Amino acid sequence: MARIAVIGAGMGAMAAAARLAVAGHRVAVFERGATHGGALRQLKRDGFAFDTGPGLLHLPAVYRDLFLKTGREPLESCVELTQVDPAARHVFADGTAVSLPNASRAGVLAALDEALGAGAGERWSDLVSRAREAWDATRRPLLEEPLWPDWRVLGRDPYPAVRKRGLFGRGKGPTTATLAEVARRELADPRLIALLESHALAYGFDPRSAPASAVVLPYMEQTFGSWYPRGGMRALADALYERCVARKVEFSFGTAVTGIVEKNGRAAGVELADGQVAEAEFVVAGVDPVRLVELCHGREPWGADDVRPRLGPGDRATGRLTVCLALRGARPGNAAHRTVVHAADRTAELAGVFGDGSGLRTPCDRPTVTVLRPDDPATRPDDAHEAVTLTATVAPHGPVDWTDGEAVAADAERMTEIAEAAVPGLRERVLWREVLPPTDDALVPGPALAGQEGRFLRPANRTRIPGLYAVGGWSHPGGGPAHAGMSGAIVAGLIVNGDDWHGST
């Protein structure tokens, strides 16, 4: 039995902690904040509850496996999961709307044909078929295995080239296109393009620079479905925390780690803010790379040939502007759980979030707004009220000063106006609202993607410092609840089985 110190109580860190505790290790978690869950936060006020991080779960098998491996109670015994149907309703700039059924390829094809015209569904279906090839080619190395030492092989984009029609030749080999180029070439219809690119934007990727392999994002959602835990995504974080406690994981909240102790060239514990040292044979760090370097007293935990955290256009995390609305009036029974109201001008939106190519960012007055209105009594004081959450992807540092209360309030008002395309008469129903601008401690990158010479990979879980491992959204295989859970599984596998472990079989 080894002593293991875990820094942070995010989803990846807790996933690793639970698995390590079941393997017989003594695990202590040190969290500088007041609670667990990382990005799975929740705002509660006056009987209303709002998820202020991810609002839906994709790839629920990750947490089903975690709960199965760490105890007798399956996930569904701890959290009530329901499939959201429709998975999403999309309202496009020209006023066209389409509701996409959950986890039904045939249903999505039919819905797109009906709403956008004959042939739209087939074009989208063909794209998803190619996305499956990319998924099959990279699922294990990107999601289930430690990052390969020869990680550069993942720098090649697995998205297959479109077969050319006619007598003379067919396209062969992988494409090197960006997601935006794939969208223009294969979808043509600006509404289908907006549909594809909105998945990338939701994860903080710029479709103009993201690799074509980003098509796996809508593939995952369409294939494995969108799931909602009763009580919100926070309920999933609570269930994982309770599982950790049941497996004797020790938690210390309000306890900041100020450094990682090294002895004989390996990690040997953590230094705490009060001067104490918690000794350990292994240290698992669920923090961003910049902070991890600080905790290592300036020593880089990754070598020169490893995937390194960078600040290029494809690596900069975006932020989210969140507006929580407490509404009077009952939620209609036919309301969609999630509606995406697309930007009136996608070019202006991308320039506002990522820049126009020259580095200049200008505010976008009408961004893409995602409207979440769950049919969940746990989110509202009674059935005569409704809790609605609005989110928009934004640049965390400019062009808007997020410390400027008036500017933030103006953006929130515009988002509320845009959201009326999903909730008619919304502004007349508002009892109160709370606006949460992006903050640095809430910035998390998207999941790892193959292609673009590895620019969209995340640093390995195994570091160059023996006994020190990185876990969570900033590490392989990247951000999002499911990917964080897989990160925890990989780290636990490395510690339990040794650094030569190659992943689950």
Wavefront OBJ file of the C-alpha trace (Angstrom):
o trace
v 0.000 0.000 0.000
v 1.430 3.339 -1.065
v 0.632 6.814 0.188
v -0.626 8.995 -2.645
v -1.124 12.766 -2.524
v -3.621 14.217 -4.999
v -3.572 17.950 -5.722
v -7.058 19.243 -6.518
v -10.541 17.728 -6.294
v -11.641 18.067 -9.913
v -13.321 15.243 -11.775
v -10.089 13.783 -13.170
v -8.370 13.922 -9.789
v -11.314 12.282 -8.004
v -11.587 9.619 -10.722
v -7.940 8.711 -10.129
v -8.357 8.866 -6.346
v -11.312 6.470 -6.296
v -9.552 3.919 -8.498
v -6.320 4.119 -6.508
v -8.139 3.723 -3.199
v -9.883 0.573 -4.440
v -6.470 -0.753 -5.480
v -5.462 -0.598 -1.815
v -3.568 2.686 -1.654
v -3.952 5.386 0.975
v -5.100 8.475 -0.893
v -5.233 12.056 0.419
v -6.720 14.871 -1.680
v -5.688 18.492 -1.050
v -8.042 21.094 -2.546
v -7.389 24.804 -2.122
v -11.048 25.634 -2.763
v -14.050 24.989 -0.556
v -15.576 22.123 -2.510
v -15.058 19.348 -5.031
v -15.980 18.936 -8.681
v -13.700 21.364 -10.518
v -15.581 22.791 -13.503
v -18.835 21.051 -12.499
v -20.043 23.982 -10.470
v -23.547 25.001 -9.558
v -25.191 28.251 -8.530
v -28.064 27.976 -6.043
v -30.354 30.800 -5.009
v -33.974 31.075 -3.835
v -34.758 27.464 -4.678
v -33.240 27.698 -8.171
v -30.165 25.737 -9.261
v -28.010 26.328 -12.352
v -25.097 24.352 -13.753
v -22.362 26.897 -14.422
v -19.996 24.446 -16.102
v -20.776 21.640 -18.555
v -24.524 21.125 -18.832
v -24.676 17.638 -20.364
v -22.722 14.388 -20.219
v -21.464 12.644 -23.339
v -19.784 9.222 -23.268
v -21.518 8.117 -20.046
v -19.696 4.765 -20.337
v -16.647 6.466 -18.786
v -18.441 6.973 -15.475
v -20.337 3.716 -15.681
v -16.987 1.949 -15.849
v -15.592 4.075 -13.014
v -18.461 3.276 -10.666
v -18.427 -0.392 -11.639
v -14.687 -0.673 -10.924
v -14.847 1.187 -7.607
v -17.845 -0.405 -5.901
v -20.911 -2.556 -6.012
v -23.327 0.271 -6.771
v -23.508 1.131 -10.494
v -23.668 4.720 -11.655
v -27.437 4.660 -12.175
v -27.918 3.682 -8.528
v -26.146 6.875 -7.488
v -27.270 9.298 -10.197
v -30.520 9.343 -12.168
v -29.412 9.706 -15.800
v -31.830 10.444 -18.616
v -31.255 10.823 -22.334
v -32.122 14.280 -23.582
v -34.499 14.098 -26.540
v -34.218 15.990 -28.765
v -30.474 16.149 -28.232
v -30.581 19.760 -29.371
v -32.672 22.256 -31.264
v -30.767 24.543 -33.602
v -32.013 27.963 -34.695
v -29.966 29.314 -37.594
v -29.287 32.894 -38.650
v -31.954 32.785 -41.389
v -34.620 31.680 -38.899
v -34.615 28.021 -39.945
v -34.900 25.643 -36.999
v -34.311 21.917 -36.665
v -34.609 19.529 -33.717
v -32.096 16.679 -33.801
v -33.138 13.433 -32.080
v -30.815 11.843 -29.550
v -28.470 9.064 -30.689
v -30.365 8.370 -33.912
v -28.447 8.709 -37.139
v -31.505 7.944 -39.258
v -33.568 10.405 -37.233
v -30.984 13.158 -37.669
v -30.849 12.534 -41.426
v -34.631 12.786 -41.720
v -34.838 15.900 -39.537
v -32.176 17.726 -41.563
v -33.812 16.813 -44.855
v -37.168 18.081 -43.638
v -35.840 21.339 -42.205
v -33.019 22.223 -44.621
v -34.080 20.507 -47.816
v -33.517 17.199 -49.569
v -29.898 16.087 -49.544
v -28.904 17.962 -46.385
v -29.281 14.877 -44.233
v -27.222 12.731 -46.608
v -24.363 15.259 -46.701
v -24.308 15.373 -42.907
v -24.558 11.579 -42.661
v -21.632 11.133 -45.059
v -19.554 13.480 -42.929
v -20.422 11.530 -39.777
v -19.444 8.289 -41.523
v -15.995 9.698 -42.204
v -15.871 10.979 -38.640
v -16.368 7.404 -37.479
v -13.237 6.382 -39.371
v -11.295 9.099 -37.564
v -12.803 7.994 -34.243
v -11.921 4.336 -34.799
v -8.366 5.244 -35.785
v -7.634 7.341 -32.709
v -9.983 6.193 -29.942
v -7.432 4.077 -28.080
v -4.338 6.307 -28.336
v -6.303 9.485 -27.636
v -8.686 8.277 -24.931
v -7.698 4.948 -23.375
v -3.902 4.769 -23.410
v -1.093 6.891 -21.975
v 0.249 9.312 -24.541
v 2.709 7.431 -26.711
v 6.398 8.384 -26.422
v 6.255 8.696 -30.216
v 3.316 11.077 -29.950
v 4.174 12.684 -33.281
v 2.364 9.898 -35.104
v -0.792 11.523 -33.763
v 0.201 14.706 -35.554
v -1.208 13.187 -38.742
v -4.902 13.887 -39.189
v -6.920 10.632 -39.361
v -9.887 12.227 -41.120
v -10.135 10.462 -44.501
v -10.063 12.322 -47.781
v -13.348 12.461 -49.678
v -13.480 9.970 -52.531
v -13.563 11.763 -55.864
v -16.297 10.968 -58.335
v -15.604 9.989 -61.916
v -13.251 7.776 -63.883
v -9.937 9.405 -63.085
v -8.737 8.562 -59.636
v -9.995 8.663 -56.117
v -8.805 10.576 -53.138
v -6.505 8.532 -50.920
v -4.898 9.113 -47.593
v -5.709 11.549 -44.795
v -6.596 15.141 -45.405
v -4.645 18.014 -43.895
v -7.597 20.388 -44.018
v -8.951 22.400 -41.140
v -12.446 21.813 -39.846
v -13.670 24.980 -41.571
v -12.290 23.789 -44.913
v -13.969 20.402 -44.485
v -17.244 22.157 -43.688
v -17.135 24.327 -46.784
v -16.081 21.506 -49.089
v -18.378 18.743 -47.843
v -21.435 20.502 -46.443
v -21.840 23.636 -48.596
v -25.083 24.729 -46.907
v -24.220 27.557 -44.473
v -26.623 26.113 -41.913
v -24.885 22.721 -41.941
v -21.558 24.523 -41.715
v -22.824 26.429 -38.681
v -24.027 23.147 -37.136
v -20.609 21.521 -37.505
v -18.592 24.521 -36.405
v -20.799 25.125 -33.358
v -19.573 21.825 -31.877
v -15.972 23.011 -32.158
v -16.800 26.437 -30.730
v -18.560 24.877 -27.735
v -15.289 23.127 -26.828
v -13.261 26.288 -27.374
v -11.800 25.359 -30.765
v -11.453 27.794 -33.653
v -12.792 25.886 -36.680
v -10.459 27.890 -38.919
v -7.412 26.277 -37.298
v -8.781 23.107 -35.671
v -7.856 19.898 -37.517
v -10.393 18.052 -39.622
v -10.380 15.353 -36.918
v -12.575 17.679 -34.836
v -15.477 16.043 -36.706
v -15.320 13.429 -33.920
v -16.991 15.969 -31.596
v -20.452 15.822 -33.244
v -19.854 12.116 -33.933
v -19.475 11.401 -30.208
v -22.609 13.325 -29.368
v -24.708 11.794 -32.135
v -23.473 8.235 -31.526
v -23.343 8.003 -27.737
v -26.067 10.488 -26.944
v -26.511 13.440 -24.620
v -27.336 12.627 -21.005
v -28.545 14.727 -18.107
v -28.230 13.807 -14.398
v -31.226 14.729 -12.260
v -30.099 17.647 -10.131
v -27.699 18.825 -12.826
v -24.147 17.878 -13.657
v -23.224 18.820 -10.120
v -25.020 15.645 -9.041
v -22.404 13.620 -10.923
v -19.612 15.431 -9.079
v -21.374 14.804 -5.766
v -21.769 11.111 -6.541
v -18.087 10.737 -7.392
v -17.071 12.573 -4.228
v -19.298 10.287 -2.155
v -17.774 7.249 -3.855
v -14.297 8.512 -2.964
v -15.302 9.044 0.679
v -16.832 5.567 0.806
v -13.503 4.170 -0.391
v -11.666 5.990 2.433
v -10.160 8.788 0.353
v -9.258 11.652 2.701
v -10.179 15.185 1.603
v -8.717 18.442 2.914
v -10.546 21.518 1.599
v -9.221 25.042 1.927
v -5.753 23.509 1.845
v -3.389 24.949 -0.740
v -0.394 23.006 -1.972
v 2.616 25.291 -2.421
v 5.189 22.838 -3.709
v 6.074 19.272 -4.583
v 8.706 17.618 -2.434
v 11.448 15.665 -4.189
v 13.841 13.155 -2.640
v 16.454 11.182 -4.483
v 15.192 12.505 -7.789
v 11.529 11.507 -7.406
v 8.332 13.024 -6.025
v 8.040 12.344 -2.319
v 5.097 14.436 -1.133
v 3.640 17.928 -1.113
v 4.301 21.111 0.804
v 1.225 22.803 2.263
v 0.555 26.497 2.792
v 0.775 26.109 6.567
v 4.326 24.775 6.280
v 3.497 21.133 6.799
v 4.679 18.393 4.460
v 2.452 15.472 3.492
v 4.785 12.648 2.531
v 3.789 10.348 -0.307
v 5.261 7.769 -2.654
v 3.292 9.237 -5.561
v 1.887 12.682 -6.337
v -1.051 13.194 -8.715
v -1.452 16.803 -9.815
v -4.856 17.913 -11.081
v -3.729 21.445 -11.947
v -2.931 23.392 -15.102
v 0.608 23.141 -16.513
v 1.638 26.646 -15.487
v 0.791 25.981 -11.871
v 2.432 22.564 -11.998
v 5.709 24.172 -13.056
v 5.348 26.571 -10.111
v 4.750 23.667 -7.747
v 7.898 22.028 -9.108
v 9.772 25.223 -8.125
v 10.303 26.205 -11.736
v 11.437 22.799 -12.958
v 9.711 21.683 -16.162
v 7.987 18.340 -15.508
v 8.002 17.524 -19.237
v 11.074 17.097 -21.411
v 11.969 19.037 -24.532
v 10.665 16.244 -26.771
v 7.329 15.918 -24.969
v 4.033 17.582 -25.800
v 4.365 20.982 -24.175
v 1.716 23.485 -23.104
v 1.804 26.354 -25.587
v -0.040 29.595 -26.185
v -0.587 29.339 -29.933
v -3.996 30.045 -31.536
v -5.038 26.407 -31.237
v -3.954 26.038 -27.626
v -5.412 29.119 -25.958
v -8.373 28.216 -23.767
v -11.541 30.192 -24.322
v -13.943 31.347 -21.657
v -17.692 31.201 -21.176
v -20.046 34.012 -20.332
v -22.881 32.472 -18.322
v -26.245 34.056 -17.559
v -28.471 32.353 -14.973
v -32.143 33.321 -15.292
v -34.807 32.677 -12.680
v -38.130 32.758 -14.515
v -41.741 33.055 -13.422
v -44.082 30.723 -15.243
v -44.016 26.990 -15.864
v -41.714 25.291 -18.350
v -43.743 24.116 -21.375
v -43.806 20.361 -21.720
v -42.584 20.469 -25.312
v -39.599 22.717 -24.617
v -36.201 21.470 -25.786
v -33.632 20.871 -23.060
v -30.938 22.509 -25.185
v -31.311 25.060 -27.961
v -28.404 26.554 -29.882
v -29.205 29.964 -31.371
v -26.518 30.494 -33.976
v -24.662 33.746 -34.526
v -25.974 36.122 -37.141
v -22.426 36.571 -38.483
v -20.087 33.639 -37.831
v -17.095 35.464 -39.279
v -17.557 38.292 -36.800
v -18.054 35.837 -33.946
v -14.859 33.902 -34.676
v -12.928 37.157 -35.047
v -14.244 38.305 -31.666
v -13.280 35.100 -29.856
v -10.081 34.076 -31.650
v -9.016 37.134 -33.645
v -9.197 38.064 -37.306
v -5.864 36.516 -38.254
v -3.816 39.595 -37.442
v -4.450 39.258 -33.705
v -7.155 41.912 -33.644
v -10.354 41.039 -31.775
v -13.537 43.029 -32.009
v -16.648 42.385 -29.894
v -19.425 40.397 -31.544
v -22.864 41.826 -30.760
v -24.811 38.640 -31.544
v -22.807 35.521 -30.652
v -23.974 31.926 -30.662
v -25.999 31.391 -27.483
v -26.731 27.995 -25.973
v -29.951 27.867 -23.959
v -30.363 25.130 -21.339
v -33.787 24.643 -19.786
v -33.873 21.227 -18.071
v -37.158 19.576 -17.141
v -35.924 18.938 -13.612
v -37.870 19.800 -10.438
v -34.551 19.890 -8.562
v -33.595 23.076 -10.435
v -36.621 25.206 -9.485
v -38.588 26.051 -6.343
v -41.866 24.742 -7.802
v -43.590 24.005 -11.103
v -44.679 27.629 -11.451
v -41.069 28.650 -12.117
v -38.237 27.688 -14.429
v -34.428 27.837 -14.324
v -32.722 28.719 -17.619
v -28.994 29.006 -18.276
v -27.480 30.885 -21.207
v -23.869 30.481 -22.299
v -21.663 31.955 -25.002
v -18.052 31.198 -25.853
v -15.935 34.319 -25.431
v -12.323 35.464 -25.328
v -11.288 35.490 -21.635
v -8.881 38.393 -22.137
v -10.261 41.019 -24.496
v -11.899 42.520 -26.408
v -14.348 42.883 -23.484
v -13.101 43.909 -20.050
v -14.864 41.321 -17.885
v -14.270 43.429 -14.767
v -16.415 46.183 -16.286
v -19.844 45.599 -14.753
v -21.680 47.714 -17.299
v -20.084 45.945 -20.275
v -20.867 42.537 -18.789
v -24.471 43.541 -18.090
v -24.854 44.792 -21.668
v -23.578 41.489 -23.065
v -25.912 39.573 -20.763
v -28.852 41.652 -21.977
v -27.961 40.937 -25.619
v -27.696 37.202 -24.856
v -31.107 37.288 -23.202
v -32.570 38.997 -26.250
v -30.988 36.399 -28.571
v -32.303 33.574 -26.391
v -35.885 34.671 -27.059
v -35.575 32.677 -30.281
v -35.589 29.631 -27.982
v -37.812 30.953 -25.188
v -40.448 33.359 -26.569
v -41.246 36.189 -24.162
v -38.182 35.356 -22.086
v -37.380 38.868 -20.874
v -40.915 39.399 -19.555
v -40.570 36.294 -17.361
v -37.282 37.157 -15.660
v -37.486 37.409 -11.855
v -33.757 37.915 -11.471
v -30.520 36.992 -13.156
v -26.926 36.419 -12.189
v -24.126 36.898 -14.693
v -20.888 34.943 -14.410
v -18.080 36.331 -16.594
v -15.143 34.087 -17.531
v -12.429 33.688 -14.922
v -8.936 32.258 -15.263
v -9.584 29.427 -12.809
v -12.515 28.239 -14.939
v -10.594 28.042 -18.213
v -10.208 24.460 -19.435
v -9.077 23.375 -22.908
v -11.087 21.039 -25.078
v -10.375 17.343 -25.628
v -7.242 16.214 -27.424
v -7.417 16.001 -31.212
v -5.104 14.309 -33.693
v -3.574 16.299 -36.532
v -1.900 19.691 -36.960
v 1.472 18.165 -35.950
v 0.238 17.544 -32.411
v -0.744 21.129 -31.541
v -4.059 19.904 -30.159
v -2.624 17.168 -27.947
v -2.264 17.662 -24.192
v 0.813 17.015 -22.021
v 1.302 13.416 -20.958
v 0.012 12.081 -17.648
v 3.439 10.610 -16.895
v 6.032 13.311 -16.266
v 9.828 13.245 -16.357
v 9.863 13.412 -12.550
v 9.434 9.835 -11.291
v 6.382 9.464 -9.089
v 4.692 12.650 -10.384
v 1.630 12.355 -12.628
v -0.653 14.942 -14.227
v -4.412 14.424 -14.381
v -7.493 16.352 -15.486
v -8.527 18.537 -18.394
v -5.118 20.148 -18.929
v -3.506 16.736 -19.349
v -3.951 13.884 -21.797
v -6.638 13.239 -23.105
v -7.942 16.773 -22.488
v -10.958 18.613 -21.129
v -14.631 17.806 -20.607
v -16.202 15.537 -17.955
v -15.754 12.312 -19.936
v -12.163 13.030 -20.961
v -11.269 14.038 -17.393
v -12.656 10.717 -16.196
v -10.509 8.889 -18.740
v -7.497 10.872 -17.578
v -8.087 9.561 -14.065
v -8.302 5.986 -15.335
v -4.992 6.338 -17.185
v -3.155 7.783 -14.187
v -4.479 5.059 -11.887
v -3.402 2.449 -14.435
v 0.130 3.849 -14.577
v 0.529 3.900 -10.798
v -1.007 0.482 -10.192
v 0.616 -1.312 -13.141
v 3.838 0.647 -13.618
v 5.031 3.196 -16.128
v 5.299 0.593 -18.893
v 1.520 0.051 -18.781
v -0.018 0.593 -22.212
v -3.687 1.004 -21.344
v -6.812 -1.054 -20.854
v -7.416 -4.107 -23.000
l 1 2 3 4 5 6 7 8 9 10 11 12 13 14 15 16 17 18 19 20 21 22 23 24 25 26 27 28 29 30 31 32 33 34 35 36 37 38 39 40 41 42 43 44 45 46 47 48 49 50 51 52 53 54 55 56 57 58 59 60 61 62 63 64 65 66 67 68 69 70 71 72 73 74 75 76 77 78 79 80 81 82 83 84 85 86 87 88 89 90 91 92 93 94 95 96 97 98 99 100 101 102 103 104 105 106 107 108 109 110 111 112 113 114 115 116 117 118 119 120 121 122 123 124 125 126 127 128 129 130 131 132 133 134 135 136 137 138 139 140 141 142 143 144 145 146 147 148 149 150 151 152 153 154 155 156 157 158 159 160 161 162 163 164 165 166 167 168 169 170 171 172 173 174 175 176 177 178 179 180 181 182 183 184 185 186 187 188 189 190 191 192 193 194 195 196 197 198 199 200 201 202 203 204 205 206 207 208 209 210 211 212 213 214 215 216 217 218 219 220 221 222 223 224 225 226 227 228 229 230 231 232 233 234 235 236 237 238 239 240 241 242 243 244 245 246 247 248 249 250 251 252 253 254 255 256 257 258 259 260 261 262 263 264 265 266 267 268 269 270 271 272 273 274 275 276 277 278 279 280 281 282 283 284 285 286 287 288 289 290 291 292 293 294 295 296 297 298 299 300 301 302 303 304 305 306 307 308 309 310 311 312 313 314 315 316 317 318 319 320 321 322 323 324 325 326 327 328 329 330 331 332 333 334 335 336 337 338 339 340 341 342 343 344 345 346 347 348 349 350 351 352 353 354 355 356 357 358 359 360 361 362 363 364 365 366 367 368 369 370 371 372 373 374 375 376 377 378 379 380 381 382 383 384 385 386 387 388 389 390 391 392 393 394 395 396 397 398 399 400 401 402 403 404 405 406 407 408 409 410 411 412 413 414 415 416 417 418 419 420 421 422 423 424 425 426 427 428 429 430 431 432 433 434 435 436 437 438 439 440 441 442 443 444 445 446 447 448 449 450 451 452 453 454 455 456 457 458 459 460 461 462 463 464 465 466 467 468 469 470 471 472 473 474 475 476 477 478 479 480 481 482 483 484 485 486 487 488 489 490 491 492 493 494 495 496 497 498 499 500 501 502 503 504 505
